[in-house]
Each structure stands twice: as structure tokens, then as C-alpha cells.
Amino acid sequence: MHLTHIEHIGIAVRNLDEAIPFWEERLGLKCYAVEEVKDQKVRTAFFKIGQSKIELLESTDPEGPIGKFVEKKGEGIHHMAFAGTGLQGNLDELAGKGVQLIDKAPRKGAEGLNIAFLHPKATGGVLLELCEDPGK
């Protein structure tokens, strides 16, 4: 495994337009990107803090993963993401160690990153995302 840092913490919100002002006006962070990831049925807003980011996630479909999360658990931390290299190799290594994967192969995520999720049943209840910048 080669992980380099916490890439971001994903926070599920009901409405980006209502959530962004807290992060900007109260905490002084700047939203530098809002993006829709259609295949994940989500709109995202990103804030940089040090080397890491906060990703706000708003569902574009109540039946999407964020819509279901907010309906069941309310707004709050949805996942933690780690940056690293060799994503497919990392997934193969984890699978070889018996870790339950949601994604057996990388897929495209926000900001052009390749991503894959580990099942919370294998991680002590935390949804973990592994990210890799294909340009690096």
C-alpha cells in the first residue's frame, strides 16, 4: 500500500447552496470548485485546507447513494478519502488480505481522480475511499 495523505473528508448535505456559506463565511474557507458527477448522482463543492480538502456532497437523485445516506442518517460525515499511487495494485493487495471492496477496479470521480471505495464492514464502520490522480 502506498498512501500519501488524507485527500478529503466527504460530508453529505441536503443543499450545497445552503451549506457553502457556513464554510466560507464562518470558517473563512474558499469554495474553489462545484462539480456534478452524474454517474454518482451527486453535486460536489470543494474547499482546500492545507494539503487536504473538504468535499460537500449533495444528492441529485433521492435514490442515489448520498440521497439514501441523508434520508437514513441525516447530514454529516459520509466518508474519508486517502490519496496514493498504484490504485489498482492497492485494491488487489487489500482484496488479497480479505478486505471487502465496494469497487474491485478504479472508476472516475470528482476532480478527474480515479477512485475506489472499501466497504465499511471491513473498516470498522467507516466508508473509505482511495484516490489516485491519473496525471501523476
C-alpha positions in Angstrom: 0.0 0.0 0.0 1.2 3.4 -0.8 -1.0 6.2 0.7 0.4 9.7 0.9 -2.2 11.8 2.8 -5.8 12.4 3.5 -7.2 13.6 0.2 -10.5 14.8 1.6 -13.3 14.2 4.0 -16.7 13.9 2.3 -19.7 15.5 4.1 -23.3 14.8 2.9 -25.5 17.8 2.9 -29.1 18.4 1.8 -28.3 21.5 -0.2 -25.0 22.9 -1.4 -26.2 26.4 -1.7 -27.3 26.5 1.9 -24.1 24.6 3.2 -21.4 26.5 1.3 -21.9 29.8 3.2 -21.0 28.2 6.6 -17.7 27.0 5.3 -16.9 30.3 3.5 -18.4 32.9 5.9 -18.0 31.3 9.2 -14.7 29.3 8.7 -13.1 31.5 6.1 -12.5 28.7 3.6 -13.0 29.3 -0.2 -15.1 27.0 -2.3 -12.9 26.6 -5.3 -15.0 24.2 -7.4 -18.6 22.9 -7.7 -19.0 19.9 -9.9 -21.7 17.4 -10.8 -20.7 13.7 -11.1 -23.6 12.3 -13.0 -22.9 8.6 -12.6 -22.7 9.0 -8.8 -25.9 11.2 -8.7 -24.1 13.9 -6.8 -23.0 17.6 -6.9 -19.9 18.4 -5.0 -18.3 21.5 -3.6 -14.6 21.5 -2.6 -12.6 23.5 0.0 -8.9 23.3 0.4 -7.4 23.3 3.9 -3.6 22.6 4.0 -2.9 19.5 1.8 -6.4 18.1 2.4 -9.9 19.1 1.2 -13.4 19.1 2.4 -15.9 17.8 -0.1 -19.6 18.6 0.4 -21.9 16.2 -1.3 -25.5 17.0 -2.4 -27.6 14.3 -4.0 -29.1 14.9 -7.4 -31.4 11.9 -7.0 -33.1 10.7 -3.8 -32.3 7.1 -4.8 -28.6 7.9 -5.2 -26.1 6.9 -2.5 -25.9 10.4 -0.9 -29.7 10.8 -1.1 -30.2 7.5 0.7 -27.5 8.4 3.2 -29.1 11.7 4.1 -32.5 10.1 4.3 -31.3 7.4 6.7 -28.7 9.2 8.7 -29.1 12.9 8.1 -26.4 15.3 7.1 -22.9 14.5 8.3 -19.6 12.8 7.5 -20.1 10.3 4.7 -16.5 9.1 4.0 -12.8 9.7 4.4 -10.6 9.6 1.3 -6.9 8.8 1.1 -4.6 9.8 -1.8 -2.0 7.4 -3.1 -0.4 5.8 -6.1 -1.0 2.4 -7.7 -4.7 2.3 -7.0 -5.4 -1.0 -8.8 -2.4 -2.6 -7.0 -3.7 -1.3 -3.7 -7.1 -2.8 -4.4 -5.6 -6.1 -5.4 -3.5 -6.1 -2.2 -6.4 -5.3 0.0 -8.6 -8.0 -1.7 -5.8 -10.5 -1.2 -5.8 -9.7 2.6 -9.6 -10.3 2.7 -10.8 -6.7 2.8 -14.3 -6.3 1.4 -14.2 -3.9 -1.5 -17.1 -1.9 -3.0 -15.1 -1.3 -6.2 -12.8 -4.0 -7.4 -11.4 -1.6 -10.1 -11.0 2.2 -10.1 -13.6 4.4 -11.6 -13.8 8.1 -12.4 -14.6 10.5 -9.6 -14.8 14.2 -9.0 -11.8 16.4 -10.0 -10.7 13.8 -12.5 -9.4 11.4 -9.9 -9.6 7.7 -10.1 -11.4 6.4 -7.1 -12.5 3.2 -5.4 -14.4 2.5 -2.1 -13.7 0.0 0.7 -16.8 -1.4 2.4 -17.5 0.0 5.9 -18.0 -3.6 7.2 -14.2 -4.1 6.6 -13.1 -0.8 8.1 -14.7 -0.5 11.4 -17.8 1.2 10.1 -16.0 4.0 8.1 -16.6 4.3 4.4 -13.1 4.7 3.0 -12.2 6.0 -0.5 -8.9 5.5 -2.2 -8.0 8.2 -4.8 -5.3 8.4 -7.4 -4.5 11.3 -9.7 -4.1 9.7 -13.1 -1.9 12.7 -14.2 0.8 11.9 -11.5 
